[in-house]
Amino acid sequence: MTRRRLIAGNWKMFGNRAALAELTPIAAAAAAAPGVDVAVAVPFTLIAPAAELVPTLPIGAEDIHEAESGAHTGCVSASMVREAGARFSIVGHSERRADQGETSHDAWAKAAAGHRAGLSIILCCGETEAEHNAGRAERVVQAQIEKSVPDNADASWFTLAYEPRWAIGTGRIPTFDQIASMHAIARAKLRMMIGDRAADVRILYGGSVTGENAAAILACDDVDGALVGGASLTAAKFVPIIEAAAR
């Protein structure tokens, strides 16, 4: 099964209007890599200006609320970010799970809401360091997928991202054999849930991906791209990852 690679950036709570200048060379690199899809999720305040600046580069949200509207002070719905120019949203990121106490059910509800609003979804899963060290990574990730993935998920709008929490922003990554093994486990779980459609769903790896290690990570079986955090903030660091995916 051939799946197009996807390199997605996540700016997290970084960036301002001046930082949007980085998107122009990123969009140029994406255009020069026709076999690779490239997308960047930015803070809510930057979605509209980013989408206007680089219309060829899919811009996304870093999170959405599961409700269409309501008395949810400080929250933003899927239809709101889509109106602002977002084409996709990340949901279930480990930092949301850790910092905001979000559950896999929350991720499921947000994924379903995003799809209803016409957004593509990147849904994250991954174990903590304690879970990893206790040998529970497989069970934790399988449980997160079971509780987070909507029954109607398919590759036309849904992507899964495996992000071991202990690797995010630390400079540490699992061994390449461990990455391949966890991606195979994730795909097998998807296959149990959504059948043959799982073969087309892209599974990204996230966690301290850089220009130096991207080629080796992307060479792992069942790795269809990367969800990139800090290295996506500048073209100097993000473009080499795009170029590695294009080779």
Secondary structure, DSSP 8 states (H G I E B T S, - for coil): ----EEEEEE--S---GGGGGGHHHHHHHHHT-TTEEEEEE--GGGHHHHHHH-TTS-EEES--BSSSSSS-TT--BHHHHHHHT--EEEES-HHHHHHS---HHHHHHHHHHHHHTT-EEEEEE---HHHHHTT-HHHHHHHHHHHHS-TT--TTTEEEEE--GGGTTTS----HHHHHHHHHHHHHHHHHHHGGGGGG-EEEEESS--TTTHHHHHTSTT--EEEESGGGSSHHHHHHHHHHHH-
